[in-house]
Amino acid sequence: MLIRHHPAETVAPTEGGATALKLPAIEATADTALDAALNSRIQPEGYSPHVLGRLEDLVRQLARVQSAGPLPLDQLVFDSPQVLVFAADHGIADEGVSAVPQEATRERVQQILQGRAPINTLAETMGFELTVVDAGVASHVLEAGAAASSVPLLVRKIGYGTRNMVLGPAMSLAQAISALQAGMDVVRHLPGNVLALGDVGVGNTSCAALLLSRLCGVPLADACGRDHPIPGGLDSTQLQNKLEKLFAAASRHRKAVKPLDALAALGGFEIAMMAGAMLQAASERRVVLVDGFVAGAAALVARGLSPAVADYLVFAHRAIDPGHRLMLIHLQVQPLMDLELSVGQGVGALMAWPMLQTAQALLKP
């Protein structure tokens, strides 16, 4: 197994003793002239306008991302696509907010490293290079026999799981910034111009619901609700317990309203690293495929820190969580698919990849 250890980037203190976050510069992609030129190229001859529906929106978005100069865009080029799966544990899992035990995080990471998870099959089929990032799993990931894995494990552990946010902030501001910077650094060292992001972490949908509620003003009961029971998920009693614990966490951290403060108080190491990865990828004009509810929460944070990042994010699918539907509404985006997925790992992001290839084919000279 390829294992790369990198020390977390240092956090520069400010005069007031707080921590400072240096964000990469991200260029907005709006280009009306390019849009007009694209419309003439993708409009089938003899058909009424917009017969390709939202696929036209995808073509324009991808073209704007790749059109960095004054010359007309010739064609879309996808080079060395990468999928990053960020894994971490959450202290709030101690409160019984998940239907599975915390140990499942490590077990699922092991499945990926051993090539037995859905994301392994999709990455191989779709031609993506897969890397797992230990952002903060609560135990050591490696075990006897894991060294035979061909999946790289990148160890960037900020801590052995976050703290229980019902009792205090999930992480310190310095830890949140270190995680954001670690996510940026991971992307900085990856090749290619397409990045898909996924997650593994028991309890991380609680973080996603809290961040949605705090950053978008969505009622917490709606952010973590269920339209219908999910096989193997929380029953009504367990769901009520989860809601009570999330209300307690939200109340304790009611002053954490800015994106970075909310991330530290209510987020997770993998969410912070995904947000950093999005920011860095956008600064390098990479296309970013965003997976489900948890990756969407990272997008909320990234957009709050740097609004222009939204131009580079392609939302692959609508997950089964009702909160994810509300999140996409607040982000004002339409996902490419709606298959009621809840698997995480970036599976939904890679399932949407053929649509990007279709957009590429439509612009071939």
Salt bridges, closest charged atoms under 4 A:
GLU9 OE2 - ARG188 NH1 3.23
GLU27 OE1 - ARG285 NH1 3.16
ASP35 OD1 - ARG64 NH1 2.95
GLU56 OE1 - HIS50 ND1 3.20
GLU56 OE1 - ARG60 NH1 3.89
ASP57 OD1 - ARG60 NH2 2.69
GLU95 OE1 - LYS245 NZ 3.24
ASP134 OD2 - LYS157 NZ 2.75
GLU143 OE1 - ARG106 NH2 3.51
ASP185 OD2 - ARG156 NH1 2.84
ASP185 OD1 - ARG188 NH1 3.22
ASP185 OD1 - HIS189 ND1 3.46
ASP227 OD2 - ARG325 NH1 3.11
GLU270 OE2 - HIS90 NE2 2.73
GLU284 OE1 - ARG286 NH2 2.71
ASP291 OD1 - HIS317 NE2 3.17
ASP321 OD2 - ARG226 NH1 3.21
ASP338 OD2 - ARG318 NH1 3.10
